[in-house]
Amino acid sequence: MALVRASDPQTSSVSSASRYCRYHVFLSFKGQDTRKTFTDHLYTALVNAGFRTFRDDDEVERGEAIKPELQKAIKHSRTSVIVFSKNYASSRWCLDELVMILERLSADHVVLPVFYDVDPSDVRNQTGSLAKAFARHQKTQPSNKVKEWREALAEVADLAGMVLPNQANGRDSKFINKIVQVIGEKLRRRPLSVPHIMIGMHSRVNELNLWLQDGSDDVGILVIYGMSGIGKTTIAKSLHNTNFGRFEGSSFIENIREISQQPNGLVQIQKQFLSDILNGRKMKISSVSEGLIKIEDAISSKRVLLVLDDVDHIDQLDAVFQRKDRFYPRSKIIITTRRARLLKARQVTKVYAVGTLTQKESLELFSWHAFGQDHPIEDYIEYSEKLVDHCGGLPLALKVLGSSLLGESTCLWKSALEKLEAIPNGEIINKLRVSYDSLQDDHDRNLFLHIACFFIGMDKDYSSTMTENTGWM
């Protein structure tokens, strides 16, 4: 029995179908405007650059609906290039095609809007030549269909795109070369690996996506914090995968706490960030201050998504940025940390505290790892519920324990439960003691142990309230 189904809403959003790539580029355009001119030159340039490119050469034969082969081509393409021209919105087929493309917008399908002889604001607001087209659509098309088209145009206009008057001095040849270069950069950027089983994570990711995609021109800083093993990195990776295609550059720097402890660790972090947003170009950096200057120069000219994972000291942030106004407008920064107090002085836009899983979510996650399904086998129900209670809603503990008991007999389950009640699982403890080990010195560690012992036997909610009110959280 397969553990993961692509259609399961609680699993990873990257389906097996999306991993199959038949085309590098799907080209969407209004044939009457650009088929024999700009789009033809662009298609030739993409093919000559080695990109498998799909374009519809049978526009005149279109019927009432998009042909199945067009739907398959969109589904099996890594990127879509949409050439917006003056009459693009006059075609209902083009608009339906646009809706279908945006439904595929994700970590594994990047969309690049190209505004050819049309202003992005006209696309966003359906003004100018688009206003005339929609005046006709209002008379001939259902209102829900027109609403769907308007929303699609507004969404695509907010993506990082290219405008001919603002690129290459308005010359088609240079503009096309730039598009080919950008497509190459986007194809090189790949989604990060995330767990296939995402029980309890999708609602958190969806909530934070609303913030990431709010359309604000401000530079936003999101802090995701919580205890070790709670799922902060998984949430951050999912946010990165869903959104990096919307930015001109992106960087996910993992395990910052660990890297920063290595020789020249902060410089390593700076080099990785610059390499990511400069499309693989390596930069020589001899000191943190020099790296910071180069970073500020790089982030001032393009909209980027930056994710800093497992930050535990202010110096780690200072090595990458010191003021958010150095970033290009609409850039976004995501920080994961166990130490939220370090970030209170920062210009933080949103703080998100990751809570533990519910009892139902916990049992489902545990069952996937222990049984390969979303519920326990009948003879194991009682043991499963007790083990889940012992984990306290911590995803790491549920995964580790569930996987360790996969395929074992009820006798071994009973033995494991008895042992766990006496001696905690070592793999889980090693992960959780990171917070303890990162305390500044023996004085702080001894103080922590005294406080922890004080709360033994007390209600968890009462203990949490006490520590929050006294500033220990």
Buried (B, 14 or more C-beta within 10 A) or exposed (E): EEEBEBEBEBBBBBBEEBEEBEBBBBBBBBBBBBBEEBBEBBBEBBBEBEBEBBBBEEBEEBEEEBBEEBEBBBBBBBBBBBBBBBBBBBBBBBBBBBBBBBEBBBBBBBBBBBBBBBBBEBBBBBEBBBEBBBEEBEEEBEEEBBEBBBEBBBBBBBBBBBBBEEBBEEEBEEBBBBBBEBBBBBBEBEBBEBBBBBBBBBEBBEEBBEBBBEEEEBBBBBBBBBBBBBBBBBBBBBBBBBBBBBBBBBBBBBEBBEBBEEEBBBBBBBBBBBBBBBBEEEBEBEEBEBBBEBBBEBBEEBBBBBBBBBBBBEEBBEBBBEEBEBBBEBBBBBBBBBBBEBBEEBEBBEBBEBEBBEEEBBBBBBBBBBBBEBBBEEEBEBBBBBBBEBBEBBBBBBBBBBEBBEEEEEEEBEEBBEEBEEEEBEBBEEBBEBBEEBEEEEEEBEEBEEBEEEBEEEEEEEBEEBBEEEEEB
